[in-house]
Structure formats: C-alpha cells, structure tokens
Amino acid sequence: MPFAKLTTLGVGGLCQWLFEPTTEAEAQSFVRECAKEGLPYRILGGGSNLVVLSDIALPVLRLALPKVPQREGTRLTAPASHGHIALAEAAAKAGLSGLEFASGIPGSLGGAIRMNAGAYGREWIDVLATYRFLTPEGELIEKRPEPGEFKYRWSWMTGGRIVLSATAQLAEGDSVRITAQVAEYREKRGTSQPLSKRNAGCIFKNPSSTSAGRLIDQAGLKGLRIGDAEVSPEHANFLVNHGKATASEFAELMETVRAKVREIHGVDLEPEVEIWK
Ligand code: EPU
C-alpha cells in the first residue's frame, strides 16, 4: 500500500508488508516471530507525525485493536490504536478533565504516547497513569511511567517496543466547561496552523529557548516552495503538501530550512517528526 494513503502528509513510497493485528496476542506473535528471525520492523500509528522518504521493505505493524475506551472512576484506558482526538472527545463527553490539550492532535493514542505528544503547555506524561507495551522480545509489560522514560516529544517506546494501551488519570470536571476549553484550543489551532493542507504537524522540535516556527519565519522562509512541498505561510514549522509533493522534494525542503536556520540563527533544528527511509 502507498504511504500516501497511510500518512497525513501523503508522501513516500510503498509499504510492502503491512500487518494489522486485531488482538494483543496477534501482535505478540508477530513480534516473537520477528525476534526469532532477527528481523527488524517498523510501527505505524495514525501516520500523522511521519515523513516517509522511500519504499519500506521491512514489515510494518499497525495495530487494529477494538476501539473501546474503558472508564474506571476517573481513569480512562484505551487501546493504542484508538484515535487520539476521538479519545479526547470521549473524555470530554464523560465529564473527565485532563485531555483537553489532546483534542486537536491527530493520530493514534499509541503514537501520542510514543511521542509524548502535547500542546498548550500540557503533554501525555502529565496524565499518564499506566501503560502496556510489548518488548522487542515479545514480552508484555504494564507499568507506571518512571523518570527518564518520557521527555519533550520523546519517549523510550523506540527500538521495537510497541505501546498496546494507556491509562490516563483524569479528574471529574464539568462537561460544558471542558467542551468550551476544547473549542478554544481548536479555534487557536485552526487560526495558527495550516490544517486544510496535508501536513505532518510541526516538523522540527522547538529549541529550549524559542519556537522553531518563529526561527524559520524570521529566516524569511515562509512560502519557500520546492515542487508541491512548501513552508506554510500560516505556520513556518509546518511543511505542507499541495497534492503531488514527492519524498525527495520534502527531503530537500527540510534540508534547505535546516541549513538556512543554521546559517542565520546558528541553531541546528532537530526533526520532531519520525523519518523513515
Ligand atoms: N511563530 C511565528 N511564526 C510562525 C509560527 C510561530 O512567529 O510561523 C511564533 C508565534 O507567534 C508564537 C510562537 O512562535 O509567538 C509560538 O508559536 P505557536 O503558539 O504556534 O507554538 P509552537 O511553539 O510553534 C508548539 C508545538 C505545537 C503545538 C503548539 C501549541 C512543537 C514543535 N510545536 O508550536 O505542536 O500545537 O505549540 O501548543 O513543540 C506538533 O507537535 O506537531 C505541534 C504542532
């Protein structure tokens, strides 16, 4: 299947082996089989934070677990393949506060945990009570997060570890107030980010002292276009696909932005998105 269909950005080559386990046990057998063969694999979530630059011949696992969140008191548990925005909406509807920040972040819950996704000063580690994952050997572990496991847009869920589910510790809240906060965040996002164009969210991490978007903007790069790939005129840290952008156009645009920012600001931007090649 083409990565154009598997990612929100819509570039990349072919995904040659896509495995979609519908149970945790199936995912576990997949991992054990790969471990036995010494075969590396990739893990795909909602494809909303991913830039694919070539065909991918390695097996790709995308969980397709039943999407039913479970509530226990003020805790909400969902499988990793649950839609991230849908989960935030389910929490709001249930009058549970704490996931408002997540309401505009696309992708899957597993991807959000993997990236410790965040917005508006909040991130997953602020609400994460426990999570379940598979080790690269196929062992299933459930644990509470510990220091060092989750940082800004990073977690240790790399190297073949697969998030299976996560439990958020939320708080009783007023549905109307939560929904109003969600609407306010959505409005902010809608006016500052190019959501009507295919994109992969913010492309570079924010350096500790400032916003990558501001640096790219100040370097005068908004509107810089290579083929159908463009530095968004709305938010400079979004590179958008106007429809037919190719992987090499994207790679070139990312490199150009990085080089210009290095030249002008002396800052080496680090990709925030996952890059597969
Ligand atoms: N700015 C510019 N020009 C631009 C973009 C931004 O001058 O083209 C300025 C803004 O005016 C503002 C500052 O930079 O003063 C920060 O901008 P914004 O509020 O848009 O936040 P950001 O730092 O660019 C971060 C996250 C976003 C998240 C927003 C809102 C990263 C890399 N980005 O963006 O996350 O939605 O805050 O909380 O951490 C993502 O992870 O994919 C993502 C989009």
Residues whose N, C-alpha, C, O or C-beta is under 5 A from the ligand:
A	BS01	EPU	G118 A119 Y120 G121 S192 A200 G201 C202 F204 K205 N206 S211 G213 R214 D217 E234 H235 A236 N237 E272
